Amino acid sequence: MAEAFQEPGRLRSTTGSLQHFSSLHDWRRQVADLYATIRSMPGHEGWELWRSTRERLFREHVQSPLPPERRARFGGIDCFPYDPALRFDVGLQSVGPREAIDISLGEDEAVRLVPFALTDGLGAALGKELTLYWITGYGGGVFLPFGDLTNRDETYPAGRYLLDTIKSADLGTSGDGRLILDFNFAYFPSCAHSDAWVCPLSPAENRLPKAVRGGERNPLPTG
């Protein structure tokens, strides 16, 4: 049940063993520690640490989202080159009255996304603002998925994720309290790595009209 750098989805089947949940606890702790460290580092330097740590966890950790047979030949996670122009400090504005979005995860399970804020500061560069969602349930958390014109040919067709505070994926705020959104840290949902996962897709309202060439991308052709 690999969940770090991942979405509020679920594994198709789980086990209640001590080993399983202890290893998941370790994965979550390592990811939380990683993001806490990144928040105190310059953007490019933090991104390099993010990439190398993700690759180590994907390759070595028992909770890797990669199936065991793929871990042995895992060559690393493909990412676009770091682009400082894709790092933004944004304000938040009210979204007004909006309906919650219920996303089925199969077997009578669902995730409810409650729109609670709209970014203020992405429109000029990316063509529109994005909606932030609150994931309901015990504790809750902020979730920011998005789509863009790279989906399918260059990135995962269903979109990518930028914030998921339940899993500690959060770059924090700037000195004046504005939210840091760095699209160089955009990542694929778990179902991109294994069909053992069921993932919520990015809502259509969060599809950007431009290509965002930052963060995780499809593997480049070899040979």
N, C-alpha and C positions, 0 to 999 in steps of 0.2 A: 504494500500500500504506500508507494512512494509519493510523497506529497510536497516536498520542498521545491521551490521554484514552480509550483504547480497550482492548479485551480481548485475551486470548491467542488470538485467532482468526486467520484468514488471508484474504487476498484470493484470489478464485477463480482469478486468473491474475496472474503477475508478469513483469517483464522484468529482465534482468540488466545493464541499461545503467549506465554510470557516472553519468549524470544522475539516474537513478531512485534509486540507493542513496545518492548524495550528498545529494539533497533529503530522503530519509528520515532520514539522519544529522542534517541540520539541524533537522528537525521534532522528533526525539527530544531534541536538545540544548536547543531552546527550551522544551520541556515540562519537562525536568529543571530548567532554570534557574527556570522559573515556580514549581514546587512548592518549590524551595529558598527562594525569596523569600517565598512564602506562609507557610512554617513560622515565619518571624520576625515575622509581622504579626498584629494582632488578627483574630479570626474574620471579622467582617463586612467589614472592610477587605480582608482577603485574598480573600474571596469575590467582592468587586467586581472585583478584579484578575483573578481566575480567569475570571469571566464575560467581561470585555472582551478578555482575551488569547485565550480560546477562539474568540470571535466573529471576531477578526481572522484567526486561523489558518484557521478554517473558510472564511472568505470569500476569503482571499488566497493561501494556501499551496498549492503544487502537490500536496502530500500530503494535502490536505483529504479527509475521508471523504465529502464531498458530491460527487456527479457534477458535471462541468463545467457542464452546462446548468442546474443548480440554484444554482450559486454566484452567477451574475449577478443572480438575484432573491432572494438570501438576505437575510432581514430580521432575523436574529438568532436566538439560542437562547432558547427560553422556559424560565423557571425559576420555581419558587414563590418568594415573598418570603422573605428570610433570616429564619430562626427560631432564636434562640440556644438554645432548649430542645432543639434537635436536635443539639447538640454535646456529645459525651460523652468522658470520660476513663475507659477501661475496663481492667480487669485481664484476664489470660488464665489459663485453667485447662485441664488435660489433657482430651482427648476420649476417652481410653482406646482400646482396640483398635477400629479402624474400617477398613473396606475402602476402597481407592482408588476414585475415580470416573473412568471412561474416557468422554470425550465425543468423538464422531465429528465431524470437520470435513470429511468427504467425501473422495473420492479416496484412500481408505486412510490418511488422516491423522487423528490424534486428539490431544487434550490429556488428560493424566492429572492429576487433582486428588487430592492426598493430604491428608485432614483431619488437622490437627496441633494445633489449639487451639480452644477455645470461649471466647467473650467472657464477661466477668463484670462486669455493670454496665448491661446494656440491658434486662433482663427487666421491671423495674418500669415503665419508660416505654413500651417497645415490645412487651411481651407475651411475649418469649422472647429467649434468647441466640442468637447467630449463630456458625456454624462458619467458621474461617479455613482456607484450603487452601494447600498448597504445590504450585506448578506444577513438575512434574519436567522434566528436560532440562538442557542446559548452563546453569549459573548458577542456574537456578530462580528462584522469586520467590513472594511472598505475593499471594493473590487472594481478594477478598471480594465476591462477588455476593450480591444479595438480591432477594426479591420482597416485595410488600406489597399491601394492599387498594386501592391506587390503580392497580395494573396494569390495562391495557386502556383504561378510560375517561379516566384522567388522566395515566398514564405508559405507557411501552412495555410491551406485554403480557408479554414474556419476562423482565422485571425490569431492574434497574439494577446498576451496579458502583460500589464505594466505594474499594477498594484494588486496585491492580495495580502492584506494585513493579517488575516488569520494565519497565513503561512510565513509572516514576517517579511514579505517582499514589499519594502517601503523605504524610500530614500530620504524621508523626513521632510523638513521645511527649511527655508532659508532664514537668515537672521531677522528678517522682517515678518516672518510667519507665513510666507507664501509657500505653496506646495511645490516640491521639486519633482518634476516629471522628466526623466531622462530616457528617451526612446532607444538609446543604445543598450538599455537593460531589458528591452522587450523580449519575452520568451514564449516558446510554444507550450500549449497545454499538454498534459500527460498523454492524451490519446494520439498525439502526433508521434509518440515514441513506441506505443504498444496498444493493440486493440483490447487489452485487458481493462482499459480505462473507459469510463463514460464521462464526457466533458460537456459543460455548458458552452454553447457557441456565443460569440460576441453578438449582442443585439444589433439589428440593422441601423438603429439610430447612431451607433458609434462607428460607422464606417466612414473613414476619411476619404475625400475626393482626390488626394494626392498620394504618391508613393513615399513610404517612410523606409528608407534604406538605412536602418540602424537596428541593432539587436540581432537575435537569432534568425538565421535564414536556412533555406533548403541546402543540402549538401551540394557543393559544386561538382560538376562532372570531372572525372579523372581520366587520364590516358590521352 
